[in-house]
Amino acid sequence: SDQWEKAVQAYLACISFADAQIGRIVDVLAKSPHAENTIIVLWSDHGWHLGEKEHWQKYTGWRLSARVPLIIHVPPGVPGLPVGTPAGSVSSRPVSLGDLYRTLLDLCQLPDKPAIFGRSLVPLLKDPAAAWEEAPLTHLANPGDYALSTERWRYLHYSNGDEELYDVATDPHEWTNLGQ
Protein backbone atom coordinates (compact mmCIF):
# COMPACT_ATOMS: atom_id res chain seq x y z
CA SER A 1 0.00 0.00 0.00
CA ASP A 2 2.98 2.30 -0.53
CA GLN A 3 3.36 2.78 3.25
CA TRP A 4 6.83 1.26 3.76
CA GLU A 5 8.67 4.58 4.09
CA LYS A 6 6.09 5.99 6.54
CA ALA A 7 6.14 2.79 8.61
CA VAL A 8 9.94 2.80 8.90
CA GLN A 9 9.91 6.52 9.73
CA ALA A 10 7.34 5.96 12.49
CA TYR A 11 9.31 3.02 13.90
CA LEU A 12 12.53 5.06 13.96
CA ALA A 13 10.70 8.00 15.57
CA CYS A 14 9.51 5.69 18.36
CA ILE A 15 13.07 4.49 18.95
CA SER A 16 14.39 8.05 18.98
CA PHE A 17 11.73 9.12 21.49
CA ALA A 18 12.48 6.14 23.75
CA ASP A 19 16.22 6.94 23.60
CA ALA A 20 15.54 10.55 24.61
CA GLN A 21 13.41 9.45 27.59
CA ILE A 22 16.08 7.01 28.76
CA GLY A 23 18.61 9.83 28.50
CA ARG A 24 16.42 12.00 30.74
CA ILE A 25 16.25 9.26 33.37
CA VAL A 26 20.02 8.67 33.27
CA ASP A 27 20.67 12.42 33.57
CA VAL A 28 18.43 12.68 36.65
CA LEU A 29 20.08 9.63 38.22
CA ALA A 30 23.56 11.07 37.53
CA LYS A 31 22.63 14.20 39.51
CA SER A 32 21.11 12.25 42.39
CA PRO A 33 22.79 10.89 45.54
CA HIS A 34 22.10 7.37 44.21
CA ALA A 35 24.28 7.63 41.09
CA GLU A 36 27.18 5.78 42.69
CA ASN A 37 25.18 2.85 44.05
CA THR A 38 22.55 2.16 41.40
CA ILE A 39 22.84 -0.69 38.92
CA ILE A 40 21.08 0.15 35.67
CA VAL A 41 19.62 -2.68 33.60
CA LEU A 42 17.91 -1.70 30.37
CA TRP A 43 16.25 -4.09 27.98
CA SER A 44 13.44 -3.86 25.51
CA ASP A 45 10.85 -5.86 23.71
CA HIS A 46 12.15 -7.96 20.83
CA GLY A 47 12.64 -6.64 17.34
CA TRP A 48 10.36 -6.13 14.40
CA HIS A 49 10.71 -6.94 10.73
CA LEU A 50 10.36 -3.82 8.60
CA GLY A 51 9.89 -5.70 5.34
CA GLU A 52 13.03 -7.83 5.67
CA LYS A 53 12.46 -11.33 4.36
CA GLU A 54 9.03 -10.06 3.23
CA HIS A 55 7.76 -9.84 6.83
CA TRP A 56 6.07 -7.02 8.76
CA GLN A 57 5.88 -8.66 12.15
CA LYS A 58 7.70 -9.68 15.31
CA TYR A 59 7.13 -13.34 15.88
CA THR A 60 9.79 -15.06 13.81
CA GLY A 61 12.79 -17.02 14.99
CA TRP A 62 15.27 -15.03 12.94
CA ARG A 63 17.75 -12.91 14.89
CA LEU A 64 16.36 -9.62 13.59
CA SER A 65 13.09 -10.30 15.36
CA ALA A 66 14.34 -12.30 18.36
CA ARG A 67 17.18 -10.07 19.58
CA VAL A 68 16.69 -7.39 22.24
CA PRO A 69 18.89 -4.57 23.41
CA LEU A 70 20.46 -5.26 26.79
CA ILE A 71 22.54 -2.68 28.64
CA ILE A 72 23.91 -3.22 32.14
CA HIS A 73 25.77 -0.45 33.94
CA VAL A 74 27.41 -1.30 37.25
CA PRO A 75 29.01 1.61 39.11
CA PRO A 76 32.33 1.04 40.88
CA GLY A 77 31.97 -0.25 44.41
CA VAL A 78 29.16 -2.77 43.85
CA PRO A 79 30.09 -5.86 45.92
CA GLY A 80 29.86 -8.38 43.07
CA LEU A 81 31.85 -6.22 40.62
CA PRO A 82 33.91 -3.69 42.64
CA VAL A 83 35.52 -2.12 39.56
CA GLY A 84 32.15 -1.59 37.86
CA THR A 85 31.60 -1.90 34.13
CA PRO A 86 33.86 0.11 31.84
CA ALA A 87 32.02 2.66 29.72
CA GLY A 88 31.50 1.51 26.15
CA SER A 89 32.31 -2.16 26.69
CA VAL A 90 30.28 -4.49 24.46
CA SER A 91 29.91 -8.25 24.42
CA SER A 92 28.71 -10.12 21.35
CA ARG A 93 27.88 -13.26 23.33
CA PRO A 94 24.23 -14.34 23.04
CA VAL A 95 22.56 -14.32 26.44
CA SER A 96 19.05 -14.72 27.79
CA LEU A 97 16.94 -12.26 29.73
CA GLY A 98 16.43 -15.23 32.03
CA ASP A 99 20.02 -14.57 33.16
CA LEU A 100 19.18 -11.20 34.70
CA TYR A 101 17.88 -12.46 38.05
CA ARG A 102 20.96 -14.56 38.75
CA THR A 103 23.18 -11.68 37.53
CA LEU A 104 21.61 -9.25 39.99
CA LEU A 105 21.90 -11.79 42.82
CA ASP A 106 25.60 -12.15 41.97
CA LEU A 107 26.22 -8.39 41.71
CA CYS A 108 24.51 -7.69 45.02
CA GLN A 109 26.04 -10.79 46.63
CA LEU A 110 22.66 -12.08 47.71
CA PRO A 111 22.04 -15.77 48.42
CA ASP A 112 21.61 -17.90 45.31
CA LYS A 113 18.27 -19.49 44.50
CA PRO A 114 19.25 -22.79 42.81
CA ALA A 115 15.72 -23.38 41.50
CA ILE A 116 15.83 -20.14 39.49
CA PHE A 117 16.69 -20.46 35.80
CA GLY A 118 19.65 -18.60 34.36
CA ARG A 119 23.35 -17.99 34.58
CA SER A 120 25.09 -14.92 35.97
CA LEU A 121 26.35 -12.51 33.33
CA VAL A 122 28.98 -11.11 35.72
CA PRO A 123 31.83 -12.94 33.91
CA LEU A 124 30.83 -11.06 30.72
CA LEU A 125 30.51 -7.79 32.61
CA LYS A 126 34.08 -8.29 33.87
CA ASP A 127 35.38 -9.38 30.46
CA PRO A 128 33.05 -8.98 27.44
CA ALA A 129 35.22 -11.48 25.50
CA ALA A 130 35.07 -14.16 28.21
CA ALA A 131 34.26 -17.70 27.10
CA TRP A 132 30.52 -18.32 27.00
CA GLU A 133 29.18 -21.76 26.17
CA GLU A 134 25.48 -21.02 26.55
CA ALA A 135 23.03 -21.22 23.64
CA PRO A 136 19.97 -19.17 24.60
CA LEU A 137 16.57 -20.56 23.66
CA THR A 138 13.93 -18.39 22.00
CA HIS A 139 10.34 -19.60 22.28
CA LEU A 140 8.12 -18.60 19.38
CA ALA A 141 4.36 -18.07 19.23
CA ASN A 142 3.47 -21.69 18.40
CA PRO A 143 4.28 -24.46 20.90
CA GLY A 144 7.15 -26.51 19.51
CA ASP A 145 8.57 -23.58 17.52
CA TYR A 146 11.88 -22.39 18.94
CA ALA A 147 15.34 -21.11 18.06
CA LEU A 148 18.80 -21.58 19.57
CA SER A 149 21.61 -19.06 19.20
CA THR A 150 25.34 -19.15 19.60
CA GLU A 151 27.70 -16.46 18.50
CA ARG A 152 28.18 -18.26 15.19
CA TRP A 153 25.01 -20.29 14.60
CA ARG A 154 21.25 -19.80 14.62
CA TYR A 155 19.06 -22.92 14.59
CA LEU A 156 15.29 -22.79 14.20
CA HIS A 157 12.91 -25.69 14.76
CA TYR A 158 9.24 -25.63 13.83
CA SER A 159 6.51 -27.86 15.25
CA ASN A 160 5.80 -29.21 11.74
CA GLY A 161 9.35 -30.62 11.63
CA ASP A 162 10.88 -27.89 9.43
CA GLU A 163 14.35 -26.69 10.43
CA GLU A 164 16.61 -23.80 9.52
CA LEU A 165 20.31 -23.40 10.26
CA TYR A 166 22.31 -20.25 9.58
CA ASP A 167 25.98 -19.45 9.91
CA VAL A 168 25.50 -15.89 11.17
CA ALA A 169 29.25 -15.23 10.97
CA THR A 170 29.11 -15.46 7.17
CA ASP A 171 25.38 -14.86 6.69
CA PRO A 172 24.32 -12.23 9.27
CA HIS A 173 20.94 -11.63 7.59
CA GLU A 174 20.13 -15.35 7.56
CA TRP A 175 19.47 -15.71 3.85
CA THR A 176 21.07 -19.13 3.26
CA ASN A 177 19.40 -21.97 5.15
CA LEU A 178 22.06 -24.64 5.61
CA GLY A 179 19.50 -26.99 7.19
CA GLN A 180 17.76 -27.90 3.93
N, C-alpha and C positions, 0 to 999 in steps of 0.2 A: 504493500500500500504506500510505497514511497515515504516511509516513516523512519527508515534506518538512521539517518543522520540526526533527526530529532530525538530518537530513543537513546542513541549514544551520548548526545549532548546532555540530556536529562540525567542519565546515569552518572556521567562525569561531574555534573553540577552537584548531585547528591554526595558524591565522594568528597568533593571540594568543601562543601558545607560541613560534613562530618569532620574532616581534618581541621577546619577552623575552630569548631567547637571543642575538639580535643585539645587544641593549642590553648584555648582560653582556660580550660581546666588545669593544664600543666602549668601555665603562667601563674594562676592563683595558688596552686600548691607550692610553687617555687618561692613565693613571697610569704608563705605561711610558716609557723613554727614546726610544722610536721614534714617539711621538705627533706630533712635528713634522716627520717625514720619511716618513710612510707615506700612500700614496694608498689610499683605500678605494673599492672598486667592488663594489656589491651588486646582484645581479639574481636573478631567480627563474624557475622554470618558468612556462609560460604559464597563462592563466586557465582557469576551469572554469564551465560553465553550471550554475546551480543552479535549473533549471526554466525559465529565460528562453527564450523562443521554443520552448517545449516540448522542451527538450534537457537531458539530464543527462550531459554529456560535455565533452571538451576540444577535440576535433579538428574545429573548424569554422573558417571563414574570417572570421567576424564578430569585430569588435574585442574584445568581451567575452572571447572565448576566446584570441585571438591576442596580446593585449597582455601585457607583463611589466613588473614594477617595475624601474626602473633608477635607482640612486643612485650618484653619483660625488662623493667628497669629496677635494679637493686642498688640503693645508695650504699656507700661505704659504711661499715659498722654493723650491718645486719649479721646476726650470729652465724647463719649458715653460709655466708659468703662475705666475710669481713672486708674484702677489697672492693666489693660492689661489682657492677657490670661496667666495662669500659664503654664509653660513648661510641656509637657507630659500629659496634661489633655485630656481625651477622653470621648465623649458622644456616647452612643449606640442608641440614639433616631433617628428614621428615619426622614429625612428632605428632602426638595426638593431644587434643584438648583434655582428654582423660588423664593426661600427665600433670595437669595444673595442681590438683589437690595435693598429690604427693610432693610436688615441687615446693609448694608453699609450706607444707609441714617441715620439709628439709630446711628451707631458708630460715624459718622461725624456730627451728630446733624443737618442734613439738613431737610428742610421742607418735610413732608410726601406727597406722591402722592397717594391718596386714590384709584385711578383707577388702580394702579399697583397691580398685583397678588403677593401674598406671605406674609410671616410672618417673623418678625425679629427673628434672631437666637441669639440675644444678651442675652436673659435669659439663654440659654444653654452655651454661652461663659462664663457667670458669674458662673453658676453652672451646670456642665455637667449632673447632676442627676435631674435637675429641671423637674417638671411635664410637659408633652408634649402630648397634645391630638390630634395632627394632624395625618392624615393618608395620606402620599404623594401618588399621582397618577402617575403611569408609563404608558405612551402611547406606544403601540406596533406598528409594521409596518402596520398592517391592521386596517382600521377604525373599531371601535367597540371592538377591542382587547385592554384590559388594565389590570393593576394590582394595588392593594392597599396594602400598608404596614403599619403595626404597629410594635411595638417592639416584639410583640408575634405572630402576625398572618400575613399571606401573602395570599391574595385572588386574583385569576386571573379569568377574564371573557373574553370569546371569542365570536366573532360576530355570530358564528353558535349556540350559546346558551350553549356551554360547560363551565363548571366552575371547578376551583380547589381551595382548601382551605388547607393551611398547618399551623400547629402549629410549628413555627420555634424555639420555646423554647425547644421542645422535639424532633424536626425533622429538624435540621438546614440545611440539604441537600435537603429537600423537596422531600422525597421519598414516603411518605404516604399521598395520597390525601384524605382528610376528606370530600370533597365535592361530593363524588360519592354516 
